[in-house]
Amino acid sequence: NGPMEGFWGILKRERYYGRRFTSRETLVAMIEGYIAYYNDRRLQRNLGVMTPTEKHESYLRVA
């Protein structure tokens, strides 16, 4: 649960605080876009400067 709490904290800090959303759909689209960005493009030091998707794929290659 800790990693998910961290993820939502990062999302709120980077994309939510200080912004106003005109509709629920706009908010949902922002969250979906951020999840795609976080998984596929956002490098993370704790994963060896890889994205979560790259790290997952590296585990699959080893298995």
N, CA, C, O and CB atoms as a CASP TS submission, in Angstrom:
PFRMAT TS
TARGET T0000
AUTHOR 0000-0000-0000
METHOD Language model
MODEL 1
PARENT N/A
ATOM      1  N   ASN     1       0.816  -1.194   0.000  1.00  0.00           N
ATOM      2  CA  ASN     1       0.000   0.000   0.000  1.00  0.00           C
ATOM      3  C   ASN     1       0.865   1.266   0.000  1.00  0.00           C
ATOM      4  O   ASN     1       0.467   2.293  -0.550  1.00  0.00           O
ATOM      5  CB  ASN     1      -0.931  -0.006   1.204  1.00  0.00           C
ATOM      6  N   GLY     2       2.034   1.190   0.609  1.00  0.00           N
ATOM      7  CA  GLY     2       2.923   2.344   0.653  1.00  0.00           C
ATOM      8  C   GLY     2       3.309   2.877  -0.714  1.00  0.00           C
ATOM      9  O   GLY     2       3.253   4.087  -0.934  1.00  0.00           O
ATOM     10  N   PRO     3       3.706   1.994  -1.657  1.00  0.00           N
ATOM     11  CA  PRO     3       4.048   2.497  -2.988  1.00  0.00           C
ATOM     12  C   PRO     3       2.885   3.199  -3.687  1.00  0.00           C
ATOM     13  O   PRO     3       3.090   4.191  -4.387  1.00  0.00           O
ATOM     14  CB  PRO     3       4.533   1.361  -3.847  1.00  0.00           C
ATOM     15  N   MET     4       1.674   2.695  -3.503  1.00  0.00           N
ATOM     16  CA  MET     4       0.512   3.348  -4.129  1.00  0.00           C
ATOM     17  C   MET     4       0.242   4.705  -3.499  1.00  0.00           C
ATOM     18  O   MET     4      -0.107   5.656  -4.199  1.00  0.00           O
ATOM     19  CB  MET     4      -0.738   2.460  -4.009  1.00  0.00           C
ATOM     20  N   GLU     5       0.400   4.805  -2.185  1.00  0.00           N
ATOM     21  CA  GLU     5       0.237   6.106  -1.534  1.00  0.00           C
ATOM     22  C   GLU     5       1.269   7.088  -2.063  1.00  0.00           C
ATOM     23  O   GLU     5       0.968   8.262  -2.282  1.00  0.00           O
ATOM     24  CB  GLU     5       0.360   5.972  -0.001  1.00  0.00           C
ATOM     25  N   GLY     6       2.495   6.599  -2.269  1.00  0.00           N
ATOM     26  CA  GLY     6       3.530   7.447  -2.846  1.00  0.00           C
ATOM     27  C   GLY     6       3.185   7.897  -4.252  1.00  0.00           C
ATOM     28  O   GLY     6       3.386   9.059  -4.605  1.00  0.00           O
ATOM     29  N   PHE     7       2.663   6.971  -5.062  1.00  0.00           N
ATOM     30  CA  PHE     7       2.265   7.311  -6.429  1.00  0.00           C
ATOM     31  C   PHE     7       1.223   8.421  -6.435  1.00  0.00           C
ATOM     32  O   PHE     7       1.363   9.399  -7.169  1.00  0.00           O
ATOM     33  CB  PHE     7       1.719   6.076  -7.152  1.00  0.00           C
ATOM     34  N   TRP     8       0.172   8.278  -5.618  1.00  0.00           N
ATOM     35  CA  TRP     8      -0.886   9.296  -5.600  1.00  0.00           C
ATOM     36  C   TRP     8      -0.358  10.627  -5.087  1.00  0.00           C
ATOM     37  O   TRP     8      -0.805  11.683  -5.534  1.00  0.00           O
ATOM     38  CB  TRP     8      -2.062   8.834  -4.733  1.00  0.00           C
ATOM     39  N   GLY     9       0.590  10.587  -4.153  1.00  0.00           N
ATOM     40  CA  GLY     9       1.196  11.830  -3.687  1.00  0.00           C
ATOM     41  C   GLY     9       1.958  12.533  -4.796  1.00  0.00           C
ATOM     42  O   GLY     9       1.873  13.753  -4.937  1.00  0.00           O
ATOM     43  N   ILE    10       2.708  11.762  -5.587  1.00  0.00           N
ATOM     44  CA  ILE    10       3.451  12.330  -6.716  1.00  0.00           C
ATOM     45  C   ILE    10       2.480  12.898  -7.749  1.00  0.00           C
ATOM     46  O   ILE    10       2.676  14.007  -8.245  1.00  0.00           O
ATOM     47  CB  ILE    10       4.366  11.260  -7.366  1.00  0.00           C
ATOM     48  N   LEU    11       1.437  12.139  -8.072  1.00  0.00           N
ATOM     49  CA  LEU    11       0.445  12.610  -9.045  1.00  0.00           C
ATOM     50  C   LEU    11      -0.164  13.929  -8.591  1.00  0.00           C
ATOM     51  O   LEU    11      -0.262  14.871  -9.378  1.00  0.00           O
ATOM     52  CB  LEU    11      -0.661  11.557  -9.249  1.00  0.00           C
ATOM     53  N   LYS    12      -0.572  14.002  -7.335  1.00  0.00           N
ATOM     54  CA  LYS    12      -1.190  15.238  -6.843  1.00  0.00           C
ATOM     55  C   LYS    12      -0.208  16.402  -6.891  1.00  0.00           C
ATOM     56  O   LYS    12      -0.581  17.514  -7.265  1.00  0.00           O
ATOM     57  CB  LYS    12      -1.704  15.046  -5.410  1.00  0.00           C
ATOM     58  N   ARG    13       1.037  16.154  -6.517  1.00  0.00           N
ATOM     59  CA  ARG    13       2.031  17.224  -6.514  1.00  0.00           C
ATOM     60  C   ARG    13       2.349  17.704  -7.930  1.00  0.00           C
ATOM     61  O   ARG    13       2.457  18.906  -8.170  1.00  0.00           O
ATOM     62  CB  ARG    13       3.309  16.752  -5.826  1.00  0.00           C
ATOM     63  N   GLU    14       2.496  16.770  -8.863  1.00  0.00           N
ATOM     64  CA  GLU    14       2.910  17.129 -10.221  1.00  0.00           C
ATOM     65  C   GLU    14       1.764  17.586 -11.128  1.00  0.00           C
ATOM     66  O   GLU    14       1.995  18.366 -12.052  1.00  0.00           O
ATOM     67  CB  GLU    14       3.592  15.961 -10.853  1.00  0.00           C
ATOM     68  N   ARG    15       0.536  17.118 -10.887  1.00  0.00           N
ATOM     69  CA  ARG    15      -0.535  17.388 -11.848  1.00  0.00           C
ATOM     70  C   ARG    15      -1.839  17.926 -11.260  1.00  0.00           C
ATOM     71  O   ARG    15      -2.684  18.413 -12.012  1.00  0.00           O
ATOM     72  CB  ARG    15      -0.831  16.153 -12.580  1.00  0.00           C
ATOM     73  N   TYR    16      -2.030  17.853  -9.941  1.00  0.00           N
ATOM     74  CA  TYR    16      -3.340  18.203  -9.394  1.00  0.00           C
ATOM     75  C   TYR    16      -3.346  19.527  -8.649  1.00  0.00           C
ATOM     76  O   TYR    16      -4.163  20.401  -8.940  1.00  0.00           O
ATOM     77  CB  TYR    16      -3.811  17.120  -8.476  1.00  0.00           C
ATOM     78  N   TYR    17      -2.440  19.682  -7.690  1.00  0.00           N
ATOM     79  CA  TYR    17      -2.457  20.889  -6.863  1.00  0.00           C
ATOM     80  C   TYR    17      -2.258  22.136  -7.712  1.00  0.00           C
ATOM     81  O   TYR    17      -1.403  22.168  -8.597  1.00  0.00           O
ATOM     82  CB  TYR    17      -1.376  20.812  -5.781  1.00  0.00           C
ATOM     83  N   GLY    18      -3.047  23.149  -7.435  1.00  0.00           N
ATOM     84  CA  GLY    18      -2.949  24.414  -8.142  1.00  0.00           C
ATOM     85  C   GLY    18      -3.704  24.466  -9.458  1.00  0.00           C
ATOM     86  O   GLY    18      -3.630  25.465 -10.174  1.00  0.00           O
ATOM     87  N   ARG    19      -4.423  23.414  -9.784  1.00  0.00           N
ATOM     88  CA  ARG    19      -5.185  23.383 -11.035  1.00  0.00           C
ATOM     89  C   ARG    19      -6.669  23.232 -10.733  1.00  0.00           C
ATOM     90  O   ARG    19      -7.062  22.731  -9.679  1.00  0.00           O
ATOM     91  CB  ARG    19      -4.700  22.231 -11.950  1.00  0.00           C
ATOM     92  N   ARG    20      -7.466  23.670 -11.671  1.00  0.00           N
ATOM     93  CA  ARG    20      -8.917  23.489 -11.561  1.00  0.00           C
ATOM     94  C   ARG    20      -9.379  22.669 -12.753  1.00  0.00           C
ATOM     95  O   ARG    20      -8.957  22.896 -13.887  1.00  0.00           O
ATOM     96  CB  ARG    20      -9.669  24.868 -11.499  1.00  0.00           C
ATOM     97  N   PHE    21     -10.234  21.734 -12.481  1.00  0.00           N
ATOM     98  CA  PHE    21     -10.767  20.883 -13.537  1.00  0.00           C
ATOM     99  C   PHE    21     -12.232  21.237 -13.746  1.00  0.00           C
ATOM    100  O   PHE    21     -13.000  21.351 -12.791  1.00  0.00           O
ATOM    101  CB  PHE    21     -10.600  19.372 -13.187  1.00  0.00           C
ATOM    102  N   THR    22     -12.605  21.407 -14.997  1.00  0.00           N
ATOM    103  CA  THR    22     -13.953  21.875 -15.309  1.00  0.00           C
ATOM    104  C   THR    22     -14.984  20.758 -15.296  1.00  0.00           C
ATOM    105  O   THR    22     -16.185  21.024 -15.244  1.00  0.00           O
ATOM    106  CB  THR    22     -13.961  22.548 -16.651  1.00  0.00           C
ATOM    107  N   SER    23     -14.528  19.507 -15.343  1.00  0.00           N
ATOM    108  CA  SER    23     -15.467  18.386 -15.333  1.00  0.00           C
ATOM    109  C   SER    23     -14.775  17.144 -14.786  1.00  0.00           C
ATOM    110  O   SER    23     -13.548  17.068 -14.718  1.00  0.00           O
ATOM    111  CB  SER    23     -16.024  18.118 -16.755  1.00  0.00           C
ATOM    112  N   ARG    24     -15.583  16.195 -14.405  1.00  0.00           N
ATOM    113  CA  ARG    24     -15.055  14.912 -13.936  1.00  0.00           C
ATOM    114  C   ARG    24     -14.280  14.229 -15.064  1.00  0.00           C
ATOM    115  O   ARG    24     -13.239  13.617 -14.827  1.00  0.00           O
ATOM    116  CB  ARG    24     -16.203  13.993 -13.430  1.00  0.00           C
ATOM    117  N   GLU    25     -14.789  14.338 -16.275  1.00  0.00           N
ATOM    118  CA  GLU    25     -14.143  13.716 -17.427  1.00  0.00           C
ATOM    119  C   GLU    25     -12.739  14.274 -17.651  1.00  0.00           C
ATOM    120  O   GLU    25     -11.817  13.529 -17.984  1.00  0.00           O
ATOM    121  CB  GLU    25     -14.991  13.918 -18.678  1.00  0.00           C
ATOM    122  N   THR    26     -12.582  15.572 -17.470  1.00  0.00           N
ATOM    123  CA  THR    26     -11.265  16.199 -17.616  1.00  0.00           C
ATOM    124  C   THR    26     -10.309  15.670 -16.556  1.00  0.00           C
ATOM    125  O   THR    26      -9.147  15.388 -16.850  1.00  0.00           O
ATOM    126  CB  THR    26     -11.377  17.735 -17.517  1.00  0.00           C
ATOM    127  N   LEU    27     -10.788  15.537 -15.339  1.00  0.00           N
ATOM    128  CA  LEU    27      -9.964  15.004 -14.253  1.00  0.00           C
ATOM    129  C   LEU    27      -9.569  13.557 -14.526  1.00  0.00           C
ATOM    130  O   LEU    27      -8.407  13.190 -14.356  1.00  0.00           O
ATOM    131  CB  LEU    27     -10.710  15.102 -12.916  1.00  0.00           C
ATOM    132  N   VAL    28     -10.522  12.739 -14.947  1.00  0.00           N
ATOM    133  CA  VAL    28     -10.236  11.335 -15.250  1.00  0.00           C
ATOM    134  C   VAL    28      -9.231  11.232 -16.393  1.00  0.00           C
ATOM    135  O   VAL    28      -8.319  10.406 -16.335  1.00  0.00           O
ATOM    136  CB  VAL    28     -11.535  10.580 -15.609  1.00  0.00           C
ATOM    137  N   ALA    29      -9.380  12.049 -17.423  1.00  0.00           N
ATOM    138  CA  ALA    29      -8.437  12.039 -18.548  1.00  0.00           C
ATOM    139  C   ALA    29      -7.039  12.421 -18.083  1.00  0.00           C
ATOM    140  O   ALA    29      -6.059  11.828 -18.536  1.00  0.00           O
ATOM    141  CB  ALA    29      -8.905  12.998 -19.656  1.00  0.00           C
ATOM    142  N   MET    30      -6.926  13.403 -17.184  1.00  0.00           N
ATOM    143  CA  MET    30      -5.621  13.788 -16.654  1.00  0.00           C
ATOM    144  C   MET    30      -4.997  12.625 -15.896  1.00  0.00           C
ATOM    145  O   MET    30      -3.812  12.341 -16.068  1.00  0.00           O
ATOM    146  CB  MET    30      -5.746  15.018 -15.739  1.00  0.00           C
ATOM    147  N   ILE    31      -5.781  11.949 -15.060  1.00  0.00           N
ATOM    148  CA  ILE    31      -5.263  10.824 -14.276  1.00  0.00           C
ATOM    149  C   ILE    31      -4.819   9.697 -15.197  1.00  0.00           C
ATOM    150  O   ILE    31      -3.739   9.136 -15.007  1.00  0.00           O
ATOM    151  CB  ILE    31      -6.328  10.313 -13.283  1.00  0.00           C
ATOM    152  N   GLU    32      -5.630   9.358 -16.188  1.00  0.00           N
ATOM    153  CA  GLU    32      -5.259   8.296 -17.127  1.00  0.00           C
ATOM    154  C   GLU    32      -3.987   8.651 -17.895  1.00  0.00           C
ATOM    155  O   GLU    32      -3.116   7.801 -18.083  1.00  0.00           O
ATOM    156  CB  GLU    32      -6.405   8.031 -18.109  1.00  0.00           C
ATOM    157  N   GLY    33      -3.881   9.894 -18.334  1.00  0.00           N
ATOM    158  CA  GLY    33      -2.677  10.334 -19.032  1.00  0.00           C
ATOM    159  C   GLY    33      -1.454  10.296 -18.143  1.00  0.00           C
ATOM    160  O   GLY    33      -0.369   9.927 -18.593  1.00  0.00           O
ATOM    161  N   TYR    34      -1.618  10.674 -16.884  1.00  0.00           N
ATOM    162  CA  TYR    34      -0.483  10.656 -15.965  1.00  0.00           C
ATOM    163  C   TYR    34      -0.041   9.229 -15.675  1.00  0.00           C
ATOM    164  O   TYR    34       1.158   8.965 -15.577  1.00  0.00           O
ATOM    165  CB  TYR    34      -0.839  11.372 -14.663  1.00  0.00           C
ATOM    166  N   ILE    35      -0.980   8.310 -15.536  1.00  0.00           N
ATOM    167  CA  ILE    35      -0.614   6.908 -15.307  1.00  0.00           C
ATOM    168  C   ILE    35       0.209   6.388 -16.481  1.00  0.00           C
ATOM    169  O   ILE    35       1.212   5.705 -16.272  1.00  0.00           O
ATOM    170  CB  ILE    35      -1.880   6.033 -15.104  1.00  0.00           C
ATOM    171  N   ALA    36      -0.195   6.698 -17.709  1.00  0.00           N
ATOM    172  CA  ALA    36       0.571   6.284 -18.890  1.00  0.00           C
ATOM    173  C   ALA    36       1.960   6.914 -18.871  1.00  0.00           C
ATOM    174  O   ALA    36       2.952   6.234 -19.128  1.00  0.00           O
ATOM    175  CB  ALA    36      -0.174   6.673 -20.188  1.00  0.00           C
ATOM    176  N   TYR    37       2.036   8.207 -18.569  1.00  0.00           N
ATOM    177  CA  TYR    37       3.327   8.896 -18.477  1.00  0.00           C
ATOM    178  C   TYR    37       4.199   8.260 -17.398  1.00  0.00           C
ATOM    179  O   TYR    37       5.374   7.980 -17.637  1.00  0.00           O
ATOM    180  CB  TYR    37       3.120  10.396 -18.180  1.00  0.00           C
ATOM    181  N   TYR    38       3.639   8.034 -16.223  1.00  0.00           N
ATOM    182  CA  TYR    38       4.385   7.485 -15.089  1.00  0.00           C
ATOM    183  C   TYR    38       4.940   6.103 -15.425  1.00  0.00           C
ATOM    184  O   TYR    38       6.090   5.804 -15.103  1.00  0.00           O
ATOM    185  CB  TYR    38       3.488   7.409 -13.840  1.00  0.00           C
ATOM    186  N   ASN    39       4.146   5.274 -16.059  1.00  0.00           N
ATOM    187  CA  ASN    39       4.578   3.908 -16.358  1.00  0.00           C
ATOM    188  C   ASN    39       5.533   3.820 -17.536  1.00  0.00           C
ATOM    189  O   ASN    39       6.425   2.973 -17.543  1.00  0.00           O
ATOM    190  CB  ASN    39       3.386   3.050 -16.628  1.00  0.00           C
ATOM    191  N   ASP    40       5.360   4.682 -18.534  1.00  0.00           N
ATOM    192  CA  ASP    40       6.092   4.512 -19.790  1.00  0.00           C
ATOM    193  C   ASP    40       7.190   5.529 -20.062  1.00  0.00           C
ATOM    194  O   ASP    40       8.058   5.269 -20.894  1.00  0.00           O
ATOM    195  CB  ASP    40       5.143   4.555 -20.899  1.00  0.00           C
ATOM    196  N   ARG    41       7.185   6.689 -19.383  1.00  0.00           N
ATOM    197  CA  ARG    41       8.170   7.724 -19.714  1.00  0.00           C
ATOM    198  C   ARG    41       8.906   8.307 -18.515  1.00  0.00           C
ATOM    199  O   ARG    41       9.993   8.860 -18.688  1.00  0.00           O
ATOM    200  CB  ARG    41       7.496   8.827 -20.441  1.00  0.00           C
ATOM    201  N   ARG    42       8.363   8.208 -17.314  1.00  0.00           N
ATOM    202  CA  ARG    42       8.969   8.852 -16.139  1.00  0.00           C
ATOM    203  C   ARG    42      10.054   7.948 -15.552  1.00  0.00           C
ATOM    204  O   ARG    42       9.760   6.896 -14.985  1.00  0.00           O
ATOM    205  CB  ARG    42       7.887   9.170 -15.063  1.00  0.00           C
ATOM    206  N   LEU    43      11.310   8.373 -15.695  1.00  0.00           N
ATOM    207  CA  LEU    43      12.432   7.598 -15.171  1.00  0.00           C
ATOM    208  C   LEU    43      12.449   7.670 -13.649  1.00  0.00           C
ATOM    209  O   LEU    43      12.129   8.700 -13.056  1.00  0.00           O
ATOM    210  CB  LEU    43      13.769   8.109 -15.750  1.00  0.00           C
ATOM    211  N   GLN    44      12.832   6.548 -13.027  1.00  0.00           N
ATOM    212  CA  GLN    44      12.860   6.487 -11.571  1.00  0.00           C
ATOM    213  C   GLN    44      14.209   5.955 -11.107  1.00  0.00           C
ATOM    214  O   GLN    44      14.661   4.894 -11.537  1.00  0.00           O
ATOM    215  CB  GLN    44      11.713   5.603 -11.034  1.00  0.00           C
ATOM    216  N   ARG    45      14.835   6.713 -10.225  1.00  0.00           N
ATOM    217  CA  ARG    45      16.146   6.318  -9.712  1.00  0.00           C
ATOM    218  C   ARG    45      16.095   4.985  -8.977  1.00  0.00           C
ATOM    219  O   ARG    45      17.004   4.167  -9.115  1.00  0.00           O
ATOM    220  CB  ARG    45      16.688   7.391  -8.788  1.00  0.00           C
ATOM    221  N   ASN    46      15.041   4.759  -8.195  1.00  0.00           N
ATOM    222  CA  ASN    46      14.976   3.525  -7.415  1.00  0.00           C
ATOM    223  C   ASN    46      14.783   2.283  -8.293  1.00  0.00           C
ATOM    224  O   ASN    46      14.865   1.159  -7.800  1.00  0.00           O
ATOM    225  CB  ASN    46      13.848   3.617  -6.404  1.00  0.00           C
ATOM    226  N   LEU    47      14.528   2.479  -9.577  1.00  0.00           N
ATOM    227  CA  LEU    47      14.431   1.366 -10.527  1.00  0.00           C
ATOM    228  C   LEU    47      15.657   1.309 -11.436  1.00  0.00           C
ATOM    229  O   LEU    47      15.620   0.673 -12.490  1.00  0.00           O
ATOM    230  CB  LEU    47      13.155   1.494 -11.374  1.00  0.00           C
ATOM    231  N   GLY    48      16.732   1.965 -11.036  1.00  0.00           N
ATOM    232  CA  GLY    48      17.938   1.974 -11.850  1.00  0.00           C
ATOM    233  C   GLY    48      17.830   2.892 -13.050  1.00  0.00           C
ATOM    234  O   GLY    48      18.338   2.573 -14.125  1.00  0.00           O
ATOM    235  N   VAL    49      17.176   4.026 -12.880  1.00  0.00           N
ATOM    236  CA  VAL    49      16.939   5.024 -13.927  1.00  0.00           C
ATOM    237  C   VAL    49      16.230   4.372 -15.122  1.00  0.00           C
ATOM    238  O   VAL    49      16.639   4.513 -16.274  1.00  0.00           O
ATOM    239  CB  VAL    49      18.280   5.676 -14.379  1.00  0.00           C
ATOM    240  N   MET    50      15.164   3.662 -14.798  1.00  0.00           N
ATOM    241  CA  MET    50      14.306   3.037 -15.800  1.00  0.00           C
ATOM    242  C   MET    50      12.869   3.450 -15.508  1.00  0.00           C
ATOM    243  O   MET    50      12.560   3.942 -14.423  1.00  0.00           O
ATOM    244  CB  MET    50      14.462   1.475 -15.797  1.00  0.00           C
ATOM    245  N   THR    51      12.004   3.245 -16.481  1.00  0.00           N
ATOM    246  CA  THR    51      10.575   3.432 -16.232  1.00  0.00           C
ATOM    247  C   THR    51      10.034   2.146 -15.612  1.00  0.00           C
ATOM    248  O   THR    51      10.670   1.099 -15.731  1.00  0.00           O
ATOM    249  CB  THR    51       9.803   3.796 -17.556  1.00  0.00           C
ATOM    250  N   PRO    52       8.880   2.200 -14.955  1.00  0.00           N
ATOM    251  CA  PRO    52       8.290   0.966 -14.434  1.00  0.00           C
ATOM    252  C   PRO    52       8.062  -0.088 -15.524  1.00  0.00           C
ATOM    253  O   PRO    52       8.254  -1.279 -15.279  1.00  0.00           O
ATOM    254  CB  PRO    52       6.974   1.280 -13.746  1.00  0.00           C
ATOM    255  N   THR    53       7.658   0.334 -16.708  1.00  0.00           N
ATOM    256  CA  THR    53       7.448  -0.617 -17.804  1.00  0.00           C
ATOM    257  C   THR    53       8.760  -1.278 -18.207  1.00  0.00           C
ATOM    258  O   THR    53       8.802  -2.490 -18.418  1.00  0.00           O
ATOM    259  CB  THR    53       6.818   0.089 -19.016  1.00  0.00           C
ATOM    260  N   GLU    54       9.833  -0.494 -18.317  1.00  0.00           N
ATOM    261  CA  GLU    54      11.140  -1.067 -18.663  1.00  0.00           C
ATOM    262  C   GLU    54      11.600  -2.058 -17.601  1.00  0.00           C
ATOM    263  O   GLU    54      12.128  -3.119 -17.932  1.00  0.00           O
ATOM    264  CB  GLU    54      12.189   0.046 -18.834  1.00  0.00           C
ATOM    265  N   LYS    55      11.405  -1.726 -16.336  1.00  0.00           N
ATOM    266  CA  LYS    55      11.811  -2.623 -15.251  1.00  0.00           C
ATOM    267  C   LYS    55      11.011  -3.918 -15.315  1.00  0.00           C
ATOM    268  O   LYS    55      11.575  -5.002 -15.167  1.00  0.00           O
ATOM    269  CB  LYS    55      11.621  -1.942 -13.876  1.00  0.00           C
ATOM    270  N   HIS    56       9.720  -3.817 -15.530  1.00  0.00           N
ATOM    271  CA  HIS    56       8.866  -5.001 -15.644  1.00  0.00           C
ATOM    272  C   HIS    56       9.325  -5.879 -16.810  1.00  0.00           C
ATOM    273  O   HIS    56       9.429  -7.098 -16.672  1.00  0.00           O
ATOM    274  CB  HIS    56       7.387  -4.587 -15.832  1.00  0.00           C
ATOM    275  N   GLU    57       9.598  -5.258 -17.950  1.00  0.00           N
ATOM    276  CA  GLU    57      10.050  -6.017 -19.117  1.00  0.00           C
ATOM    277  C   GLU    57      11.392  -6.683 -18.867  1.00  0.00           C
ATOM    278  O   GLU    57      11.634  -7.780 -19.370  1.00  0.00           O
ATOM    279  CB  GLU    57      10.144  -5.109 -20.334  1.00  0.00           C
ATOM    280  N   SER    58      12.277  -6.042 -18.096  1.00  0.00           N
ATOM    281  CA  SER    58      13.567  -6.665 -17.784  1.00  0.00           C
ATOM    282  C   SER    58      13.371  -7.901 -16.912  1.00  0.00           C
ATOM    283  O   SER    58      14.096  -8.884 -17.068  1.00  0.00           O
ATOM    284  CB  SER    58      14.497  -5.660 -17.077  1.00  0.00           C
ATOM    285  N   TYR    59      12.403  -7.870 -15.997  1.00  0.00           N
ATOM    286  CA  TYR    59      12.091  -9.052 -15.189  1.00  0.00           C
ATOM    287  C   TYR    59      11.546 -10.178 -16.063  1.00  0.00           C
ATOM    288  O   TYR    59      11.878 -11.344 -15.849  1.00  0.00           O
ATOM    289  CB  TYR    59      11.077  -8.699 -14.087  1.00  0.00           C
ATOM    290  N   LEU    60      10.716  -9.840 -17.039  1.00  0.00           N
ATOM    291  CA  LEU    60      10.151 -10.863 -17.917  1.00  0.00           C
ATOM    292  C   LEU    60      11.225 -11.524 -18.774  1.00  0.00           C
ATOM    293  O   LEU    60      11.147 -12.722 -19.047  1.00  0.00           O
ATOM    294  CB  LEU    60       9.076 -10.256 -18.811  1.00  0.00           C
ATOM    295  N   ARG    61      12.228 -10.756 -19.202  1.00  0.00           N
ATOM    296  CA  ARG    61      13.314 -11.322 -20.009  1.00  0.00           C
ATOM    297  C   ARG    61      14.132 -12.320 -19.205  1.00  0.00           C
ATOM    298  O   ARG    61      14.605 -13.313 -19.758  1.00  0.00           O
ATOM    299  CB  ARG    61      14.223 -10.209 -20.541  1.00  0.00           C
ATOM    300  N   VAL    62      14.307 -12.076 -17.914  1.00  0.00           N
ATOM    301  CA  VAL    62      15.104 -12.956 -17.056  1.00  0.00           C
ATOM    302  C   VAL    62      14.339 -14.236 -16.739  1.00  0.00           C
ATOM    303  O   VAL    62      14.928 -15.311 -16.630  1.00  0.00           O
ATOM    304  CB  VAL    62      15.493 -12.234 -15.754  1.00  0.00           C
ATOM    305  N   ALA    63      13.033 -14.113 -16.592  1.00  0.00           N
ATOM    306  CA  ALA    63      12.214 -15.264 -16.165  1.00  0.00           C
ATOM    307  C   ALA    63      12.080 -16.327 -17.219  1.00  0.00           C
ATOM    308  O   ALA    63      11.422 -17.342 -16.992  1.00  0.00           O
ATOM    309  CB  ALA    63      10.850 -14.807 -15.770  1.00  0.00           C
TER
END
